[in-house]
Amino acid sequence: MYSIHNFLLLISCFVITIILVTFTSATGMSSSQLPERLKITISRSKTEFDRKKEYRIHVTIQNISDRTIRILKWHTPLAKEIGNNMFSIKRDGREVQYIGKLIKRRAPEKKDYLILQPGEAIETDINLARLYDISKTGRYTIQFRLNPAAIPETDAKIKSFILSNILEDLITTPIPVPKKSKLPAFSGCTTIEQSILATALTASQQIARTAREDLANTPADKRDTAERYLEWFGEYEASRYDTVQDHFDKIDDALSNQQITFVCDCADDYYAYVYPNLPYEIHPCNVFWEAEVTGTDSQAGTIVHETSHFTVVAGTNDYVYGQTGCRRLAENRPNLAINNADSHEYFAENTPFLDMPTDSGQSPTTNIVPMIFLLLDNTR
């Protein structure tokens, strides 16, 4: 009886195996086939970069199948903000630490997916120094790992990451771990005002960083036609462009790495004011509280504007105010435009949207709210 029972069990297992193999073949969705639908390659970025701050690589994800594929952006460098560990980076054979954000998100919606048609590819640059600890010299290996959960139709049929090629590099100049943004300080501000200012500061950090990266990532041979730069800073000249880029490097650094102090002692109809030799103290005024967080003449833009005034940052002046005046200044006196605070604010706010032809594969993201117009007081 025992042998008959074993024989029947063996037959049953054999039949089930045949059924599963037949089903898998019929659906064409075997786990071994799925990775062959996507080709992921990484390479050193061709974009010029500062090795003291950045380590950029180029990522390409291509649909090499004959079917349309949906990919959840959150698991790719195309995400608006990286919120998970998607690379395997090793130094001398040991995994390096992921230091980026880990974000709890809502359930994905249709807009959160990329649609890749057969043969289509998406590509972008990514600065790994902001996401991983590359602060020591050594021999590094880098590999991109696409989470199977990024492909909703097939994530249940493949259990392992879809891997890119392995990139090797000998890093002899360590890249310091970026400092975490310091919490702002407040003087005389109510709890509600503190909350508003903290939100505005975060937004100012985002638009300043995007402005800096867009300037840095625009190839030298395309800078003389970059409409956003031309709109606010005038005719291209390499030395003037370098000045603006240096300003935004310092604005981004100040907003990200210094403690900003907000002093709520102004009841005038200004946006804000600062004393240029007292960094990093900003006095918001009445018009600031009426402004939107982002957009034209926004709270975030005002913080960028005021930060640019500090002598230790960019030492800008207030030659003209408002978009009309700044456009005229750029057209007629670009040497002044590159040192005008409002010109820097409008470049960072980027409303109405104007393009910078970056090599990143992504459009700038600073135009994130509808454009608003506020009367800019000439005492700002």
Disulfide bonds with the S-S distance in Angstrom:
Cys189-Cys264 1.98
Cys266-Cys285 2.10
